Amino acid sequence: MKFSKLLALMVILTILLGVSSALAAEKVTISWLLTSGRPHENEIMQNLAKEFENKNPDIGVDVIFVAWKEFETKLATMYAAGAPGDVWFTAAQYGLRHYAHEGVLLELDPYIERDNYDLSDFDESILASLTWGGKRVGIPIATFPLFMIYNKTIFDEAGVSYPPLDWDDASWDWYKFVDYAKKLTKDTNGDGKTDQWGTYYKLRAVEFAWIWGGDWFTKEAYDTGLAKECIADSPEVIKGLQLGADLIHVDKVMPSPAEYQTIQALGDPFLTSKVAMVEGSTWNFVDYDQIKAFEWDIAAAPRGTQPATILYTDPWMIAEKSKNPDEAWEFVKFLAMPETELTLSKGRFTAIPARKSIRQTFLEGATETIPLDHLQKVIEGAYKYGKTYPSHALFGFAEVENVTNAELDPLWLGKKTAEECVKAFVPKVNKILAEIETK
């Protein structure tokens, strides 16, 4: 009798073990590659992965944090090893269209059609930038528009009126901006050296062209993602670049690259009141909300012949060779849910959500300092006049930018004119573009 009971128990245990093994065998794990952020930001991402796993017990998520400079190398290494990162975003130098041209992205249209996935909550312009060859290869996360951030206290001390919120205010042009910057540039301790600068721009060279009606590439290039020629040798581009360099060497309202490194060693130059006006985005809000020493606000960026600014749009992407594309797609859908996207926008990216339905909620809690109506007005204009930065829009721009940055160094150092630098880099860029076209 005891033997028969023991036998029955063993049979039951065998069955249970078999069921458990079968269930374990069915569970799959996908990898999620991210650039490493602050500890609390990394914790947010890990918590989101756990939340997804709780809702989808048959799918595990392996969260992989990578340093910014090592991100593309890590992706390439995993791909070469036959274990590509399943889900990632445009976290470092390469944009979506780089990966699309390399043929490493999964086409998402079949999944969107199969699930009747609603894209109407996203801006058409954003969605259009996430296609390649007419195929959708990314789902938008968030956008980072650039605008002006300024130290109100320094403005008050200099008796200078605040810059406008309205991007359509034609009085806020480059020349008024320079005039303001001159009034805000000072030797505050009387040692004969400038220690408070009117402004600092990140020297994003393409943007200097945009505000004067120029560009480095044609509209067709931005539409298709493939540039066939560099058109930076236009009067508009040269003018914009020269005026940018003049901030340093003629107007003397902006620190040189070497001077900026020196003051940056003491901390963020805006936080330490070394610079009165900077170009920034919502990513600055976390740090700038901690400021106690002075008041600050935001404004429209100055125009040339027209207003223009940069929009960075980041999407989620899935590897074309993912071994678990269905599970990866389920994870991307989870990440793109309104409540998840809001969590990401607030806690990890500090970026404007890609979904229109949650932008107002984000803006209401984006900063403890800036009045909501100021934030709304500036963001509205930034979307109206923003253009996708070439690193996100064009294949091969990383290589192009490496070349142009090197050729433009003499301009920022005051050793060459904009025209000389442009004439030097345009043939080199065209050579890169010709090589890309033959790939």
C-alpha positions as CSV (number, residue, x, y, z in Angstrom):
1,M,0.0,0.0,0.0
2,K,2.8,2.4,1.0
3,F,4.7,1.4,-2.2
4,S,1.6,2.2,-4.4
5,K,1.2,5.6,-2.8
6,L,4.9,6.4,-3.3
7,L,4.7,5.3,-6.9
8,A,1.7,7.5,-7.4
9,L,3.5,10.5,-5.8
10,M,6.5,9.9,-8.1
11,V,4.2,9.9,-11.1
12,I,2.6,13.2,-10.1
13,L,6.0,14.7,-9.4
14,T,7.3,13.6,-12.8
15,I,4.3,15.1,-14.5
16,L,4.7,18.4,-12.6
17,L,8.4,18.5,-13.4
18,G,7.6,17.9,-17.0
19,V,5.0,20.6,-17.1
20,S,7.4,23.0,-15.4
21,S,10.2,22.1,-17.8
22,A,7.9,22.7,-20.8
23,L,6.8,26.0,-19.4
24,A,10.4,27.0,-18.8
25,A,11.3,25.9,-22.3
26,E,8.6,28.2,-23.7
27,K,9.9,31.3,-22.0
28,V,12.1,33.5,-24.1
29,T,14.4,36.3,-23.2
30,I,15.0,39.4,-25.3
31,S,17.8,42.0,-24.8
32,W,17.2,45.7,-24.3
33,L,20.2,47.9,-25.0
34,L,20.4,51.3,-23.3
35,T,23.0,54.0,-22.7
36,S,23.8,54.1,-19.0
37,G,22.3,57.0,-17.2
38,R,22.1,58.3,-13.6
39,P,21.5,55.5,-11.0
40,H,17.8,56.5,-10.6
41,E,17.4,56.6,-14.4
42,N,18.8,53.1,-14.7
43,E,16.5,51.9,-11.9
44,I,13.5,53.3,-13.8
45,M,14.4,51.2,-16.9
46,Q,14.9,48.1,-14.8
47,N,11.6,48.6,-13.1
48,L,9.9,49.0,-16.5
49,A,11.4,45.7,-17.6
50,K,10.1,44.0,-14.5
51,E,6.7,45.5,-15.1
52,F,6.6,44.1,-18.6
53,E,7.8,40.7,-17.4
54,N,5.0,40.6,-14.7
55,K,2.5,41.3,-17.5
56,N,4.1,38.8,-19.9
57,P,5.5,35.9,-17.7
58,D,6.6,34.0,-20.8
59,I,9.0,36.8,-21.9
60,G,12.1,37.9,-20.0
61,V,14.0,41.1,-20.6
62,D,17.7,41.3,-20.2
63,V,18.5,45.0,-19.6
64,I,22.0,45.9,-20.9
65,F,23.5,49.3,-20.0
66,V,26.3,50.5,-22.2
67,A,28.5,53.7,-22.0
68,W,27.6,56.3,-24.7
69,K,30.9,56.0,-26.4
70,E,30.8,52.2,-26.5
71,F,27.1,51.9,-27.6
72,E,27.5,51.3,-31.4
73,T,30.5,49.1,-30.8
74,K,28.5,46.9,-28.4
75,L,25.6,46.7,-30.9
76,A,28.0,45.7,-33.8
77,T,29.8,43.1,-31.6
78,M,26.6,41.4,-30.6
79,Y,25.3,41.5,-34.1
80,A,28.5,39.9,-35.4
81,A,28.3,37.2,-32.8
82,G,24.8,36.2,-34.0
83,A,23.1,37.5,-30.9
84,P,21.9,41.0,-31.9
85,G,20.4,43.4,-29.4
86,D,16.7,42.8,-29.8
87,V,15.5,46.3,-28.9
88,W,17.4,49.6,-28.7
89,F,17.1,53.3,-29.6
90,T,19.2,55.9,-31.3
91,A,21.2,56.4,-28.2
92,A,24.6,57.6,-29.5
93,Q,26.0,58.9,-32.8
94,Y,24.1,56.8,-35.3
95,G,20.5,57.6,-36.2
96,L,17.7,55.3,-37.4
97,R,18.5,55.7,-41.1
98,H,22.0,54.5,-40.5
99,Y,20.8,51.3,-39.1
100,A,18.1,51.0,-41.8
101,H,20.7,51.4,-44.6
102,E,22.8,48.8,-43.0
103,G,19.9,46.4,-43.2
104,V,19.8,45.6,-39.5
105,L,16.3,46.8,-38.7
106,L,13.1,44.8,-38.7
107,E,10.3,46.1,-40.9
108,L,7.4,46.9,-38.5
109,D,4.6,47.3,-41.1
110,P,3.5,43.7,-40.9
111,Y,3.2,43.8,-37.2
112,I,1.3,47.2,-37.3
113,E,-1.1,45.8,-39.8
114,R,-1.5,42.5,-38.0
115,D,-2.3,44.1,-34.7
116,N,-4.2,47.1,-36.2
117,Y,-1.7,49.2,-34.2
118,D,-2.9,52.9,-34.0
119,L,-0.3,55.5,-35.0
120,S,-2.7,58.5,-35.0
121,D,-1.4,59.8,-31.7
122,F,2.0,60.5,-33.2
123,D,2.9,63.5,-35.4
124,E,3.0,62.8,-39.1
125,S,6.3,64.5,-39.5
126,I,7.9,62.4,-36.8
127,L,6.5,59.2,-38.3
128,A,7.8,60.1,-41.7
129,S,11.3,60.4,-40.4
130,L,11.2,56.8,-39.1
131,T,10.8,55.1,-42.5
132,W,13.3,53.7,-45.0
133,G,12.4,52.8,-48.6
134,G,8.7,53.4,-47.7
135,K,8.9,50.9,-44.8
136,R,8.4,51.7,-41.2
137,V,11.4,50.6,-39.1
138,G,10.9,52.6,-35.8
139,I,8.3,53.6,-33.3
140,P,8.8,57.1,-31.8
141,I,9.7,57.6,-28.2
142,A,10.3,61.3,-27.7
143,T,11.7,64.5,-29.2
144,F,14.3,67.0,-28.0
145,P,13.7,70.5,-29.4
146,L,16.5,73.1,-28.9
147,F,15.7,76.6,-27.6
148,M,17.3,79.4,-25.6
149,I,17.9,79.1,-21.8
150,Y,19.0,82.3,-20.1
151,N,20.0,83.7,-16.7
152,K,17.3,86.2,-15.7
153,T,19.4,87.6,-12.8
154,I,22.3,88.5,-15.1
155,F,19.9,90.1,-17.5
156,D,18.4,92.2,-14.7
157,E,21.8,93.3,-13.4
158,A,22.7,94.4,-16.9
159,G,19.4,96.2,-17.5
160,V,18.7,94.0,-20.6
161,S,15.1,93.1,-21.4
162,Y,14.3,89.4,-21.6
163,P,14.3,87.6,-25.0
164,P,10.9,86.7,-26.4
165,L,9.0,83.5,-26.1
166,D,7.5,83.8,-29.6
167,W,9.5,82.4,-32.4
168,D,7.5,84.6,-34.8
169,D,8.8,87.8,-33.1
170,A,10.9,89.2,-36.0
171,S,12.7,91.6,-33.7
172,W,14.6,88.7,-32.0
173,D,17.1,88.3,-34.8
174,W,20.8,87.4,-34.8
175,Y,22.0,91.0,-34.5
176,K,19.9,91.8,-31.5
177,F,21.1,88.5,-29.9
178,V,24.7,89.6,-30.5
179,D,23.9,93.1,-29.1
180,Y,22.4,91.4,-25.9
181,A,25.4,89.1,-25.6
182,K,27.8,92.1,-25.7
183,K,25.9,93.8,-22.9
184,L,26.1,90.6,-20.9
185,T,29.8,89.8,-21.4
186,K,31.9,91.2,-18.6
187,D,35.0,91.2,-16.5
188,T,33.3,91.0,-13.2
189,N,36.4,90.9,-10.9
190,G,38.4,93.6,-12.7
191,D,41.4,91.5,-13.6
192,G,41.3,92.4,-17.2
193,K,39.9,89.1,-18.4
194,T,36.4,88.1,-19.4
195,D,34.8,85.8,-16.8
196,Q,31.1,86.2,-17.7
197,W,30.2,85.4,-21.3
198,G,27.1,86.6,-23.1
199,T,26.4,83.2,-24.7
200,Y,27.6,79.8,-25.7
201,Y,26.5,77.7,-28.7
202,K,27.4,74.1,-29.1
203,L,28.7,74.8,-32.6
204,R,26.3,72.6,-34.4
205,A,27.3,73.8,-37.8
206,V,24.2,72.8,-39.8
207,E,22.0,74.9,-37.6
208,F,24.0,78.1,-38.4
209,A,23.0,77.5,-42.0
210,W,19.3,76.8,-41.4
211,I,18.5,80.2,-39.8
212,W,19.9,82.0,-42.9
213,G,17.9,79.9,-45.3
214,G,20.7,77.5,-46.2
215,D,21.4,73.8,-45.7
216,W,24.2,71.3,-46.3
217,F,21.8,68.9,-48.1
218,T,18.7,69.0,-50.3
219,K,15.2,68.4,-49.2
220,E,15.2,65.1,-51.2
221,A,18.1,63.9,-49.0
222,Y,16.1,64.4,-45.8
223,D,13.1,62.7,-47.4
224,T,14.9,59.7,-48.6
225,G,17.7,59.5,-46.0
226,L,20.4,59.4,-48.7
227,A,22.3,62.6,-49.6
228,K,23.8,62.7,-53.1
229,E,25.6,66.0,-52.8
230,C,26.8,68.5,-50.3
231,I,25.5,72.0,-51.0
232,A,27.2,73.7,-48.1
233,D,29.2,76.0,-50.4
234,S,26.2,78.5,-50.7
235,P,26.4,82.1,-49.5
236,E,23.8,81.4,-46.8
237,V,25.8,78.5,-45.3
238,I,29.0,80.5,-45.4
239,K,27.4,83.5,-43.8
240,G,25.9,81.5,-41.0
241,L,29.2,79.7,-40.2
242,Q,31.2,83.0,-40.2
243,L,28.7,84.7,-37.9
244,G,28.9,81.8,-35.6
245,A,32.7,82.0,-35.5
246,D,32.5,85.8,-35.1
247,L,30.8,85.3,-31.7
248,I,34.2,84.2,-30.5
249,H,36.7,86.3,-32.5
250,V,34.9,89.5,-33.6
251,D,32.0,90.0,-31.1
252,K,34.0,88.4,-28.3
253,V,30.8,87.3,-26.5
254,M,31.5,83.5,-26.5
255,P,34.4,81.6,-25.1
256,S,36.7,79.9,-27.5
257,P,36.8,76.1,-27.4
258,A,39.9,76.2,-25.1
259,E,38.3,78.8,-22.8
260,Y,35.1,76.8,-22.6
261,Q,37.0,73.7,-21.5
262,T,38.7,75.8,-18.8
263,I,35.4,77.2,-17.4
264,Q,33.6,73.8,-17.9
265,A,36.2,72.2,-15.6
266,L,34.6,74.2,-12.8
267,G,31.1,72.8,-13.6
268,D,28.3,73.5,-16.1
269,P,29.1,77.2,-17.2
270,F,25.4,78.1,-17.0
271,L,25.1,76.7,-13.5
272,T,28.1,78.7,-12.4
273,S,26.9,81.9,-14.0
274,K,29.8,82.0,-16.4
275,V,27.4,82.1,-19.4
276,A,24.2,84.2,-19.6
277,M,22.5,82.5,-22.6
278,V,22.9,78.9,-23.8
279,E,21.2,76.7,-26.3
280,G,19.6,73.8,-24.5
281,S,16.6,71.5,-24.2
282,T,14.4,69.8,-21.7
283,W,17.3,67.5,-20.8
284,N,18.7,70.5,-18.9
285,F,15.7,70.9,-16.6
286,V,16.7,68.2,-14.0
287,D,19.9,70.0,-13.2
288,Y,18.7,73.6,-13.7
289,D,15.7,73.1,-11.4
290,Q,18.3,72.8,-8.6
291,I,19.6,76.3,-9.1
292,K,19.3,78.5,-6.0
293,A,21.8,81.3,-6.8
294,F,19.8,82.9,-9.6
295,E,16.6,82.9,-11.6
296,W,16.4,81.4,-15.1
297,D,13.9,81.0,-17.9
298,I,13.6,79.9,-21.6
299,A,13.0,81.7,-24.8
300,A,12.9,81.3,-28.6
301,A,16.3,80.9,-30.3
302,P,17.3,84.0,-32.4
303,R,16.5,84.0,-36.1
304,G,18.6,84.9,-39.1
305,T,16.4,85.5,-42.2
306,Q,14.0,82.9,-40.7
307,P,13.5,81.0,-37.4
308,A,14.9,77.5,-37.2
309,T,16.0,75.0,-34.6
310,I,17.0,71.3,-34.2
311,L,14.6,68.5,-33.4
312,Y,16.1,65.2,-32.2
313,T,13.7,62.3,-32.5
314,D,14.5,59.0,-30.9
315,P,12.7,55.8,-31.9
316,W,12.6,52.2,-30.6
317,M,14.0,49.7,-33.1
318,I,14.1,45.9,-33.4
319,A,16.9,43.9,-34.9
320,E,16.1,42.4,-38.2
321,K,17.9,39.2,-37.1
322,S,16.2,39.1,-33.7
323,K,15.5,35.5,-32.7
324,N,12.4,36.6,-31.0
325,P,10.8,39.3,-33.1
326,D,7.3,38.7,-31.9
327,E,8.3,39.1,-28.3
328,A,10.4,42.1,-29.1
329,W,7.4,43.8,-30.8
330,E,5.3,43.1,-27.8
331,F,7.9,44.9,-25.7
332,V,8.1,47.9,-28.0
333,K,4.3,48.2,-27.9
334,F,4.6,48.2,-24.1
335,L,7.3,50.9,-24.2
336,A,5.2,53.0,-26.5
337,M,2.1,52.9,-24.4
338,P,1.0,56.4,-23.2
339,E,1.7,55.6,-19.5
340,T,5.0,54.0,-20.2
341,E,6.1,56.7,-22.5
342,L,5.2,59.3,-19.9
343,T,7.3,57.5,-17.3
344,L,10.2,57.5,-19.7
345,S,9.8,61.1,-20.7
346,K,9.7,62.2,-17.1
347,G,12.2,59.9,-15.5
348,R,14.7,58.8,-18.0
349,F,14.9,61.1,-21.1
350,T,13.4,64.4,-19.8
351,A,12.1,64.8,-23.4
352,I,8.8,65.8,-25.0
353,P,6.7,62.6,-25.4
354,A,6.2,61.5,-29.0
355,R,2.5,60.9,-28.2
356,K,0.4,64.1,-28.6
357,S,-2.1,62.9,-26.0
358,I,0.3,63.1,-23.1
359,R,2.4,66.1,-24.0
360,Q,0.4,68.5,-21.9
361,T,0.7,66.2,-18.9
362,F,4.4,66.0,-19.4
363,L,4.8,69.8,-19.7
364,E,2.8,70.4,-16.5
365,G,5.4,68.5,-14.6
366,A,8.5,69.0,-16.7
367,T,10.1,71.8,-14.6
368,E,9.5,73.3,-11.2
369,T,10.9,76.7,-12.4
370,I,9.6,77.7,-15.8
371,P,6.0,79.0,-15.9
372,L,3.8,76.6,-17.9
373,D,2.7,79.2,-20.4
374,H,6.3,80.0,-21.2
375,L,7.1,76.4,-21.7
376,Q,4.1,75.8,-23.9
377,K,4.9,78.8,-26.1
378,V,8.5,78.0,-26.6
379,I,7.9,74.3,-27.3
380,E,5.1,75.2,-29.7
381,G,7.4,77.3,-31.8
382,A,10.2,74.8,-31.6
383,Y,8.0,72.2,-33.2
384,K,6.8,74.6,-35.8
385,Y,10.3,75.6,-36.9
386,G,12.3,72.5,-35.9
387,K,14.1,70.3,-38.4
388,T,15.4,66.8,-37.9
389,Y,19.1,66.9,-37.3
390,P,21.0,65.1,-40.1
391,S,22.5,62.5,-37.7
392,H,18.9,61.2,-37.3
393,A,17.8,61.8,-40.9
394,L,20.7,60.8,-43.1
395,F,22.7,57.6,-43.6
396,G,26.5,58.3,-43.3
397,F,26.2,61.6,-41.5
398,A,28.4,60.4,-38.6
399,E,31.3,60.0,-41.1
400,V,30.4,63.3,-42.7
401,E,30.4,65.1,-39.4
402,N,33.7,63.7,-38.3
403,V,35.3,65.2,-41.5
404,T,33.5,68.5,-41.3
405,N,34.2,69.0,-37.6
406,A,37.9,68.5,-38.3
407,E,37.8,71.0,-41.2
408,L,35.9,73.5,-39.2
409,D,38.2,73.5,-36.2
410,P,40.4,76.3,-37.8
411,L,37.2,78.4,-38.1
412,W,36.4,78.2,-34.4
413,L,40.1,78.8,-33.6
414,G,40.1,82.0,-35.8
415,K,42.7,80.6,-38.2
416,K,40.6,80.3,-41.3
417,T,37.4,81.9,-42.7
418,A,34.2,80.1,-43.2
419,E,34.6,80.2,-46.9
420,E,38.0,78.6,-46.8
421,C,36.8,75.8,-44.5
422,V,33.7,75.1,-46.6
423,K,35.8,74.9,-49.8
424,A,38.0,72.4,-48.0
425,F,35.3,70.1,-46.7
426,V,32.7,70.0,-49.5
427,P,34.8,67.9,-51.9
428,K,35.6,65.5,-49.0
429,V,31.9,65.2,-48.1
430,N,31.0,64.6,-51.7
431,K,33.5,61.8,-51.9
432,I,32.0,60.2,-48.8
433,L,28.5,60.5,-50.3
434,A,29.6,59.0,-53.6
435,E,31.1,56.0,-51.7
436,I,27.9,55.6,-49.8
437,E,25.8,55.7,-53.0
438,T,27.8,52.7,-54.4
439,K,27.3,50.6,-51.3
